[in-house]
Amino acid sequence: MLETQQETQEETQSTQPASQREGTMDAHLWGYLQPCNAALTRMDFWKIRPKYTIGRNHDGNEIILPGFKISNYHCVIMWDGKEDRTSCVTVQDLSSNGTFINGVKIGRGNTKILREGSELAFGTSTPQIVNGGIEDYRFVYRHLAAGPPTEGLYKYYDLCNELGKGSFATVMKAVHLATGEWVAIKMIQDKKANAAGTNANADGNGTTKHQAFMREISIMEHLKHPNICELKEVYIQPNGDINLVLELVEGGDLLDYILTRHGLVEDDAKHITYQICDALAYIHSLGVAHRDLKPENILLTSDKPPRVKVADFGLAKVVDSLTMLRTMCGTPSYLAPEVVRQQNAEGYDNLVDSWSVGVIVFSMLTNAGPFIEDENQRDIRMRIIERQIDWDTLHNSNVSQEAQSFIRSLLVDDPRRRMTLTDALHHPWLASYTPVY
């Protein structure tokens, strides 16, 4: 019997062979569940036991999950006993709240096949962060009975723990088996992405999210810049899922950096802004626009001062404009007004990013959003169109005249009059900056 609750980890581990704890007994396993949350331990499935019942009840279950969303007898995981490429594992759902494979509920009484690399979740498929995530019962299944992978992602990488999760993608920390290099792997589930809808292209034809992602990936693979999070490799699973192997950046994102410091002093803001502008000016020179630039997409290394790594280049193009709306401290998004108005701004795509940089720099220097808006306006499109820029907050924040001029040149309503990010590098506020890296 294995209980996965954090408070029983030491007791559980002490009863297991030391070789299992060190991961050297995999030859005796038909599979295991790698937790997405580092608060939990790995669930091993031994060949001497092809059937495991999982649930909350201490009687009749081989694996105990004590969470309140877990049924007394939640599910049964069964291996067919074969040790070749035809071997199969199934999950029978016995629960009330559900057992989920890749976010899709199996359904009480139903049975589904559990495949290598699939996410298996108990009780809910959404991350659970309460109490450090000890009831975050989401796992990635690794199938060992068929032997080591001969191709694809798992031949070269071993997954560790989850770094983040979106509506149809999960980012996992992983290590390259041969080199020991740590990376971040963005795992995009094809079914979830396509379920989000299609994008109409200029000809009025429907383009699936999968096709759109592949088009953007072809662009990302050619982006090489010290301030861009590098896309190292791409693996396409047989079921259409896309795995992006990315540079691992472990210093957090710009949003946390701003909030934990209650805003940035001007020299620090200038250091970060220069790197953002340099990265964006580079991709603009290649005819690529980010279009979803926000502090969460700006990663920072743990260096002092931090090196900027802008992430998710180009992927914003496959998301409908209104799904990109985000808030920071209760303020509206970083979208340029012409995007929200859905005006024909052909030829000015790059200047959407200029607006976003203006919002970000304003927030860094004031620890506040730049907009005055009607919070009673329920139509988010109208709320953004009618908003006004709070120039008084900027003026009263002891910000230099050069910095104010920089922001004012970016937050221009008409994109034809807005400063490009190439020109931003030569603005007096940044022209005096000497790059550290």
N, C-alpha and C positions, 0 to 999 in steps of 0.2 A: 504494500500500500504506500503510495507516495502522496504527500500533502505539500502543495506548492506555496502556501501562505508564508510570507517572509519570516514571521516569528518562529516558524518551525524548520527553517532551512538548515540550521546547524544540526538539529536532531536528525533530520532526513539524511543529510550528507554523511553524518557519522556512521550510518548504518549501510552505506553504499561502499563498494570497493573503491580504494583510492584511485585505481586505474580508471574507473568510470568518471570520477570527479575530474580527472585530468584529460578526459576525452580519448583515452587510448584503447577503450574496449569497443569501439564502433564496429569491429568485425562481428561482434556478438549481438548487434542490434539490427532490426529490420527497418528502423527509422527513428526519428526524434522530432520534437517540436521545440524550435528555438524561440524564446520569448521576444516579443517586440520591445517590451519594457525591461530594463536592466534590473528592476526590483525583483523579478522572478527568476527561478532556475529552469534549466532545460528539462524537458520531459523525455526520458528514454524509453523506447519500446524494444524489449528483449525478444530474441527469436524463440526462446523457450515458452513465450506467452504470446500467441498470435492475436489474442482478443483482450482489449482493455475497456472496462466500463469506467466512465468519468462522471462524477457528481459530487454533491454536497454531503451526502450521507456517508458516515464512516463504515457502515455495513454494506457489503455488496459492491463496492467500488474499488478498483485497483488504484485509481488516482483521485485524490480529494481536492476539490476546488471550493473553498469555504465562502465564496462571494454570495451576496444576497440575491443576485440575479441568476444564480446557478440552481438548477432543479436538484432534487434528491438523487435522481438518476438522470443525468443530463444527456449523455450520448454514449454510443458504443463505437470504438474504432477497431477495425478488424483487418488483418493481413491474410492473404490467401495462401501463404506458406511457400510461394514460389520464389526462387532466388535467381531469376533471369529477367530479361527485358519485358517479359509478359506479366511480371508480378504486379499485384493490384492491392490497393488499400481503400476501404470504404468507411464512411461515417454514417451511422444511423442516428437521427435526431430523436431524442425522447423528451425534450424539454418544453417548457412553457414559453420562456423568453427567446429561445432560438439558439441554434448552432449555425454559424455562418462560414461559408467558403468564399473567399475573395469578396466579402461584403454581401453576399447573396444568401438569404436564409434558406436552409434546407427544408424546414417544415416538419412539424411533429409527425413521427411515423414514417417519414421519407428517408431514403438512403441515397447518398451521392458518393462519387469517386473522389478521393483525396489524392491530388497529384503533386509531384515534386515541385517545391517552390511556392505552393499555394498558401495563402493566409487562412488560418483556421481560428475562429473566434468563438468564445463561449459566453452566452448571455447578451452580449451586444457587440457590434462590430466597430463602435466608436471608441477612441482612446479614453481611458479612465485615469484621471490624474490625482484623485483624492487619496490621501494617505500615502503619497509617494508612488502611487500606481500599483499597489500590491493586489488590487483586484482588476488590473488591466489584462484580462485573459485573451490576448491576441498573440498568435504564434505563427511562425513560418515553418511549414512541414518540409523536412529533408528525408528523402527516401533512400535507404541504404541497401535494401535487399537485392536490388538490381545491379549492385556493384557501383563503383565510382562513375560519375558522369563522364562521358567521352566527348561531349561537345557542349557548347553554350556557356552561360554565365557561371554555373556551379562547377564547371571543370576548372575554372581559374580563380574563383573568389569564394571565400567563406564569409557568410553574413554574421554580424555580431548583434547589434541592437538598433532599434528604431531611433532616427533623429528627428523625424517630423512626418506629418500625415496630412494630405489634402483630400479633396472630394473624390478624386480618382487616381491618386498617386501616393505612394509611401516612400520615404527616403530612409535607407538603411545604411549604417556604418558597416564596412566590410574590409577584409584584408585580402590582398593578392597572395595566393598560395605559394607562388614561386619566389616573388621578390620581397614579400612582407610589407609592401606599401599599403597604407591605409587609404581608403577612398570612401566616397559617398555614392550610393547607388539609388537612383530615382526609378522606382518600379511603377510603371504606368499600366493600369489594368484596362485592356482594350474594351471590354464589355461596358465598364463604367463610363469610359470616355465617350464611347459612341452613344450611350444612353442619354448623355447630356445634350444631345442634339446634333444637328448638322449645320455647316456654315454655307451660306449661299455665295458662290463666287460671282465674278463680274458677268458671266454668261447666264447666270440664273440657275446653274446646275448645283446639285447638292454635293458637298465634299464632306466625307466622314471625318470625325476627329482623328482617326488613325491616319488617314491620308494627309491631313493637315500637319500632324505631328511629324510625320516622316519628311515632309517638305521642309519644315523648320529645322529638323535635325540636320538635314543636309547643309543648311546654312551654318548652324552652330559648330559643326565639325571643322569648319575653316576659320573660326575665330581664334586667333592667337594673340593674346595681349596680357601683360602682367597683372592687370586689374580686372580680368574677366575670369570667372570660375571655369576652368578648362573642362571641356567634354573630352574624355579620354577614349571611350569605346562605347559601342552600342550593340546590344544583343536583343534579337527579336525571338520571342518564344514561339513554339508551334501554334499556340492558341491566339497569337497576335499581340500578346503583352509586350511592352517595350521596356527594356532595362537600360538606363543611361548611367554609365560609369563616369562619375564626376570627381574633380579635385575636392579633397576633404578640407573644409575650412572650419576651424574649431573655436574661433574667437567670438561666436555669436553674431547677431545681426545688428544693423545700425539702429533699429527701433529700441532694442534693449539698451544699447550703448547711450542713446540720448536720454532715455527715461531714468536709468540708474544714476546719471550725472546731473539730472535736472537741467538739461541743456548743456551746450558746449561753449567754451571760451572761443574767441574768434580765431586764434591760431590753430586750434584743433579742428574747428569747422573748415578752415581753409585747407588744411592738410587732407581732409577727407573729400572735400568738394573738388579739389584739383584732380584727384585720382578718378572720381566719378566722371568728370567732364572729359578727361583724357580717354577713358574707356569708351564713352558714348561717342565722342568725336571720331574715334577709330571705326566703330561699327557703322556710323553714318557715312563715312567715306566709302564703305562697301555697299551702301544702299540698303542697310538694315536698320530698322527702328525697333526699340524695345517695346514701347507702348504700354508697359505695366510696371514702370519704375516706381518703387516705394521703398521705405526703409527696410521692410522685411526681405526684399530681394537684394539688398546690399549687405554682403557678408564681410566680416572683418577677421583678420588673422589675430593670433594672440601676441604678435609682435608689439613692441612699444617704440614709437607710435604704431598703430595698426595699419596693415596693408589692406586696401579695399579690394574685394572680389565681387563684381556685379554678377548676379546669377539669373538664370531663366531667360536668357536672351532669345528673342523671337517667339517664344512660346505664347506670349500674350496674344498673338495674332489669331490663335485658334479659339479664343474665348470671347464670347459676346461682350460688348462694352460694359453693359450694366452689371455683368457678373464680376467685373473687376473692381467694383466700388468697394472701398475699404475706409475705415475711419481710424484716426489717431487722436486720442484724447477727446473724442466726441466731435471732431471736425470732419468735413467731407473728404472725398478721395483726392488722389493726386492726378486725376484725369483732367486734361485740358478742356476748356469750354467747347471747342469745336467738335470734340469727340462726343460729348454729351448731347450737343445739339444735332449731331449727325449731319453736319454740314459737309458739303463736298470740298474737302481741303486737300485735294490731290496735289502732290508736289510739296506738301508741308508736313508729311508724316514725321520727319525727324524733329520738328519743332514741338510735337506733342511731348517728347522727352525733355525739351527745354523747360516747358511749364512744370513738369514733375520735379525737375531739379530745383526750380525756384521755390516750390512748396517745401521740399526737403531742407533746403538751406535756411529758409525762414524758420522752420521748426527747430533746427539745430541751434540757431542763435537766440531764439526766444523761449524755447520749451513750450511752445503753443502753436496751434494751427493758425493759418493766415486768414481765415474767413469768418465773416459775420453772416449768419444765416438764420432763417426762420425755422426754428425747431418744430413748429406746429405744422409746417408744410409736409404732408404725407407723401406727396409725389416727389420721389428722390430726384428725378430729372429736373423738375421745376425748382426744387430746392437748390440744386447746384447752379442752374442758370441764373437764379435771382440773387445768389450770394454776392457779398461785397468783400473786398480785401481790407483787412484791419491794419492799415498803415500806421495808425497811432501806436499800436503795440510794438511794432518794429522800431518806430522813432524813439519810444520811451525805454528801449532795452539796452541803451548804452552801446549801440552798434555803430561802427564807423560809417562815415559817409560813403566810402568806397563800397562797403558791404551792402548798404542800402541801395546804392545805385545798381549793384550787381543783381540784387533780387528784383528790383523794379524793371530791369531790362529783360528779365525772364518771365515775370508775371504780367505779360501784356496780352490783352484779350485777343487782339488780331494777330494770328500767327505770322502774317506777312511782315509785321513790325517787331516780332519777337527775336531776341538774340539767339543765334545758333550756339551750340556748345563748342564748336571750333573757335568762334569769336570769343566765347566766354573765357577760354584759356588765356586770351590776350587782354582781357578786361583789367583795368588798374588794380582791382582787388586781388586777382590771382597772378598778375604779371610780376608782382614783387615776391611771389612765393618761390622758394628754392626746393625742388622735389627732394624728399629724403631717400626715396627708392628709385 
